[in-house]
Amino acid sequence: MIQYYRELTRLEMEKIDREHTIVLIPLGALEQHGNQAPLGTDGLIADTMPRYLKEELLAADPDFPMLIFPSIPIGLSTEHKNFCGSITFKPDTYYHMLYDIGASLARHGFKKLAFLVCHGGNTPVVQVLSRELRSDFGILAFILSSGAFGHPDVKATVSPGNVWDFHGGEMETSMVMAIDPSLVKLDTAQAGIPAAFAGNQSLSPFGGSVSINWMGEDWQTEEGKPIGIGGDPSGATAEKGEIILRTSAKALVQGLLEIRDFKLPCHDSPVK
């Protein structure tokens, strides 16, 4: 059964099979997404994706054991902090806040957490956190990506020629339009490109063998004005957003089924 954590009473929580129930924790952010999309884009996705996941999971397993935790609306957004309205934790603050949530859940007997990352900037902290929670409490903290942006059906939503689509671009803007189209102002949209990296063969803002972590100012308009987004969002539609949200949820089902069934082999500690 899939339920919402905050809707349960204490007595109902006591009856939950906490050893086998997955706690899904959506991680959003509050940061600029260009001229056209709201600051709460990632938070809106974090609030919405669990509903899509619930629908897809119940179709696969009506008794799927999961609690949906309240989404965390602020994350690690250092790369956007110089753009008006963006809010960020410091890395250690964000880590310790999530660690304390994990520690509290471990105290109550939960063994499996699944962090649903809806802002890529949160990922490095969550990767460290996952191992530390396992080391300190013996709980398994899995990491899920909320956007199947590499899926062929999702890639097909990007307009021809929009080669730099990325943060705050056509795909993310479409997702918001599918959630609440009134929040998007496409008439103000401007495209962004990573001007400092244009023409490079190896050095990239996206990882790889030679990279550097990008800042929002690296993404600029054709006129050289920092815009902080990748690609041209002007082709965004609610229909495209529905495809992205639904496809992304479907892409996570198999992994969540495997998390449900995942068991570590028993072994003795190497420490004597």
N, C-alpha and C positions, 0 to 999 in steps of 0.2 A: 504494500500500500504506500502511495506517495502522499505525504502530508506536508503542511507548512509548519515549521518549527514554532513560530510565534503564536500560532493558533491553538496549540495544545495547552491543557492545564497541567499542573504538576502531577496530578494523579494519572492523567493520560500518558505523560512522558514516562512515568515509572513503569508503565506496561509495555513500552516500546522494547523490542529486541535490540538493545543497543550494541550488542556484539556484532550483529550482522547488518544493521541498518547503516546506509551511507548517508553522511551529512553533506549536502551540496551547498557550498559557500560561494555565491557569485561575487566577483570582485570588479567593481566599476571604477570610475574616475570622474573628476570634475575639472575639465580643462577645455581650452579652445579647440574648436573643430572648424576653423575657417569663418568666413563671413556669414555663411548660410545655415550652418547646423548649430544646435544648442550646445552650451557648455556641458550639459548633462548627457551627451550622446552615449557615452560608455555606461553611465548609470542606467539609462533607459534600456539599453541592451541587456544589462545585468538583471534588471527587473523582469524583462520580457522573455529571455531565452529559457528560463526554467519552465515557463508555461508550455512552450513548444516541446521541450524535452519531456515533460510529463505526458503530453499527448502521445509522443512517439514511443516512449517507454511502456506506457500502459497497453499500447497495441502489441508490443512484444511480450510483455509479462504483466498481467493485471495485478499481480501481487508484488511488484518490484518494491524492495524495501529501501525507501529513501525519505529523508526529511530535507525540505528546502529551507535553508537558513536565510534570514534577512540579508539582502544585498548590502555590501559595504560600498558606500557612494563615493568615497575619496580614496585615492591611491597614491602611487609614486609617479608624479608628473613633472619631474625636474626639467625635462626638455621643453616644457610649455610655460614655465613659471613667469617668463617675461611678457607673456601675452595677457591682456587685461581679463580678469575673471578667473584665471586658472588657479586652482588650489592644490597644494601638494603636501604630503608628509615628507619628513626627512627619511632616508632609507632605514635608519635604526628605529625610528618611531613606528613606521609602518610594519617593520619586522616584529617588533615587540607587541604591537596591538594584535596582529594575527597569531603570534605565538601564544598570547594569553587566551585567545579564543580557543585555540587548539588544546591548551592545557586544561581549560574548563571542561571542554567536551571529553577529554581523556579521563578527568576525574569522575565524570558521570558514567564511564564505561563504554563510550563509543570507541570503535576500533578503526573505522574507515572514514576519512574525509575526502572530499573531492572539491578542489578549488577551481571554480569556473572563471577563467581569466578573460575578462572583457575589455582589457586595456593592456596592450603589449608591454608597456613600461613596468607593469607589476610583476612580470614573469621572473626577472632575476632574483627578486626577493623571495618569491614563492618557491623557486627551485632550492634555494638555501634552506628555507623554512621546512620544506618537505623532509629533507634528510634529518634536520635537527629534531623535529617532532617524533620521527621514527626512533632516533637514537635515544632521546630523553624519556619517551613515554611508551614506546612500542606500538604506536598507532601508525597506520598507513595513510599518508597524505598524497593523494593522486592529483595530477594537474591536467585540466581540460582546457582546450582552446575554444572560445565561443564562436569563432568565425572560420568556416571551411573555405578560406579565400583561395586555396589552390585547387578546389574541386572544379571539374570542367563546367558543371552547370552554373557555378558561381562566377567563374571567369568569363563565361559567355554573357553575363549581364553588363560587362564593362563595354562602353561605347568604343567602336573602332578608332584607333589612333590615340586613345587615352592610356599611354604606355606607363605613366608614372602613378597610376591609381594606388592610393595608400591611405595613410591617416587623414580622416576628414574628407576623403574623396568621394567618388561616385558610389562605391559600394556602401560605405558607412552612412552616407547621406540617404541612400535608398532605404537602408534598414530603419532609420528614424522615420522616414516618410510612411513606411509600413506600420509603424507603431502609432504615430500621431503626425499627420502631414501638416498640421497647423504650426508646428514648431520649426519648419524649414522655410527659409527665405531664398529660394533659388535665384531670384532676380538680383541678389547681391553677390552671387558666387563669383569667385576668381580661381583660376588654376594655379597650382604650385609645382615647381620643379626643383630638384636638388642641384642648384646652380654650381656649387663648389665642386661637385663630383662629376659634372657633365664631361664626357670624353675620357674618363679614367678607364683603364683596362682591368686594374686590380683593386685599387682602393675604393671601398664601397661603404655607404651608410647602413647596409643591410647584413653585415656579417660576411662570412667567407674567410679566405686565407689572409686578407689584409683589410682591416676595417677600423672605423672609429665610431663611437656612439654619437648619433646625430642630435642636434638641437633644433628646435622649431624654426629658428632664424635661418637655418640652412635651406629651408624650402621657401622659394621666392617666386613672385610673379615674373612675367616676362620683362617688366620694367625694373626689376631688381628690388622690389619691396618685399620684406619678410611677410609671408602669409601663413606659414606653419602647417600647410596641408600638402598632400601629394596627389597630383593629377587634377583632372577637371571634373568637378561635381555636377556640372550643368545638365548632364544626361540622366540624373537620378530620377527614379520613379518608385512609387509605392509597390507596384507590381514586381519590380526587380528586388526590392527589399524583402518581400514575402518569399521569393525564391531563395534568397540568401539565408534568411532566418530558418526556413523549413529545411533546406538542404543541410545547414550547419547542425541542426538538431538531429536529423537522421544520421549524420556522419558520426555522432557521438554515441549512438545507441549500442553498437557492438562493443565499444570500449567499456561502457558502463555495465553491460551484461558480464563482461570479463572481470571487472572490478567486483561485482557482486559475488562471483565464484572464486575470486583470487584467494589463495591460501599460501602462506609461506611454509616451506619445509621446516620441520622441527630440527633444531641442531643445538649443540652445546656451545656456550660462549667460549671463544678462544682464550679469554682472560681467566687465568687460574688463580 
